[in-house]
Amino acid sequence: MVQSCVPTPKKDESVPVDFEQNNIEKVARCMKALAHPLRLKVLVALNDKELSVQDLVEAVGTTQSNVSQHLTIMRDKHILSSRREANQVFYRVGDCKVLELLELTKSIFCTP
């Protein structure tokens, strides 16, 4: 179980919230886009490099159609960036902060 680092507020105290409603919804949509095992595998495979769709298919072990559907979701949420070279499409993580988020998530949920 993850231990809270936020002290429990005393009675009649509120915990400050730093998100506006539209930002909460934006973050929720992006977190939902990350909340799939195959999408996490894609991000781990990409890490800090650029890979073609075919390279990603081989790295995550599923069909090109399946990988392409998940890549589209992450690209539409600006998690990934892509570029076309001849008949190949290459993907990379759009913002290094996504990798920091993955590392933080790993440290919270995957530590012994």
C-alpha positions in Angstrom: 0.0 0.0 0.0 1.2 3.5 -0.8 1.7 5.7 2.2 0.4 9.2 2.0 2.9 12.0 2.2 0.1 14.6 2.8 -0.9 15.1 6.4 -4.5 14.4 7.2 -6.2 17.8 7.6 -7.6 18.7 10.9 -11.3 19.1 11.4 -12.5 22.3 9.6 -9.3 22.5 7.5 -9.4 21.9 3.8 -6.7 20.7 1.5 -5.8 23.3 -1.1 -6.4 22.3 -4.7 -4.1 23.7 -7.4 -6.2 22.6 -10.4 -8.9 24.6 -12.2 -11.8 22.4 -13.4 -10.8 22.6 -17.1 -7.2 21.5 -16.1 -8.6 18.6 -14.0 -10.5 17.3 -17.0 -7.5 17.7 -19.3 -5.3 15.8 -16.9 -7.9 13.1 -16.5 -8.1 12.6 -20.3 -4.4 12.3 -20.6 -4.1 10.0 -17.7 -6.8 7.8 -19.2 -4.8 7.7 -22.4 -1.8 6.4 -20.4 -3.9 3.9 -18.5 -3.6 0.9 -20.8 -0.8 -1.8 -20.6 0.0 -1.6 -24.3 0.3 2.1 -24.2 2.7 1.9 -21.3 4.7 -0.7 -23.2 4.9 1.6 -26.1 6.2 4.4 -23.9 8.7 2.2 -22.3 9.9 1.0 -25.7 10.2 4.5 -27.0 11.8 5.9 -23.8 14.1 8.7 -25.2 14.4 7.4 -28.8 12.4 7.4 -32.0 11.0 4.2 -33.4 9.0 3.2 -36.5 5.6 1.6 -36.2 7.1 -1.7 -37.2 9.8 -1.4 -34.6 7.1 -0.7 -32.0 5.1 -3.7 -33.2 8.1 -6.0 -32.6 8.9 -4.3 -29.3 5.4 -4.8 -27.8 4.5 -8.0 -29.5 1.1 -7.3 -31.0 -0.4 -6.5 -34.4 0.3 -3.4 -36.4 -3.4 -2.5 -36.4 -3.5 -2.7 -32.6 -0.4 -0.7 -32.1 -1.5 1.9 -34.6 -4.8 2.4 -32.8 -3.0 3.1 -29.5 -0.4 5.3 -31.2 -3.3 7.4 -32.6 -4.8 7.9 -29.2 -1.5 9.0 -27.6 -0.7 11.3 -30.5 -4.1 12.9 -30.3 -3.5 13.6 -26.6 -0.1 15.1 -27.5 1.7 12.4 -25.5 3.5 11.3 -28.7 4.8 13.1 -31.7 5.2 11.6 -35.1 6.9 12.2 -38.4 6.6 10.5 -41.8 9.6 9.5 -43.9 8.7 7.9 -47.2 6.3 5.2 -46.3 7.2 4.9 -42.7 5.9 6.7 -39.6 8.2 7.3 -36.7 7.1 8.1 -33.2 8.7 9.6 -30.2 7.6 10.9 -26.8 6.4 14.4 -27.3 7.5 15.8 -24.0 10.2 14.5 -21.7 8.0 15.2 -18.7 5.9 12.2 -19.8 9.0 10.1 -19.2 9.5 11.7 -15.8 5.9 10.9 -15.0 6.5 7.2 -16.0 9.6 7.1 -13.8 7.7 8.6 -10.8 4.8 6.2 -11.4 7.3 3.3 -11.4 8.9 4.5 -8.2 5.6 4.7 -6.5 4.0 1.5 -7.6 6.8 -0.8 -8.6 9.2 -0.6 -5.7 9.6 -3.6 -3.5 
